[in-house]
Amino acid sequence: MGETMKHLIVAATLALFGSAAFAADATCAAQAAEKKLAGAAKNSFVKKCANDAKTACEAQAAEKKLAGAAKNSFVKKCAKDAAG
């Protein structure tokens, strides 16, 4: 019973943090459009947002204990999805 509860708590925590990283908007590009950014301001915002997303994706990969090619693939897809 204790082990099952532990797994449930871990799963809920991962779901919470995983969705919180991208809950505000679907993508960095969508956030920039919502803020009506253009030109250099848009480029700067999207670049920072994409870097933040990559950092969040790397943290998720670490939580999932991914390594090597699996980690690289996960981070690449996750960051691409976040950046839009």
N, C-alpha and C positions, 0 to 999 in steps of 0.2 A: 504494500500500500504506500509506503513512504517513497519508494523509488518511482512509482507511477506519478505521484504528486510532484516530485522533483522534475520529471520530464515535462509535465504539464506546465509548470511554472517557467521552465526554460523556453518552451515553445511559445508561450504567451509573451514572454519578454522579447524574444527574437521577432515575433510578429509586430509587437508594438514599436520597437526601435527600427525595424526594417521599413515599416510603412511611414513612420514619422519623418524619415529622411527625405521623403519625396511627397509628403502629404500636402504641402502648401500649394503646389502646382505640379503638373505632370512633368514638365521639362524646364530646363534653364531658358530655352528659347521662348517658351510660353510665358515664363515669368518676366522676361525682358519685354515681350510684346504687351503684357498687361500693364507694365510700368511705362509703356510708350517710350522706350529708350531707342535711340538711333545713333548711328555712326560709332565714334570712339567709345562713348558711354556704354552702348550696347555691347560692343566687343569686349570691353573691360569687364562688364557685369557677367557676360556669358562665360568668359575665361575663368573668372573667380568662382562662379557657380559650378562649373565643370570640375575645377580642382577640388572644391569642397565635396562634390559628389563622389569623386574618385577616392578621396580620403574616407568618406563614409562607406563606400563599397569595400575598400581594403579592410576596414574595421569589421564589416559583416563577414568577409572571407575569413578573417582571423577567428571570429566567433564560431564559424562553421568548421574551423580547423582545416581549411583547405590549404594545399601547398602545391608548388610546382605548376604544371600545366593547368590543373583544375582551378587553382587560384587565379592564374593569369587570365584564363578564359572567363571566369566569373566576374572579375574586376572589369575586364574590357567590356563585356556585355552590359553589366550594371551601369558603368559610367556612360556608355553610349546611350542607353535608355534614359538616363537622367538628363543628359545634355540636350538630347533631342536633335 
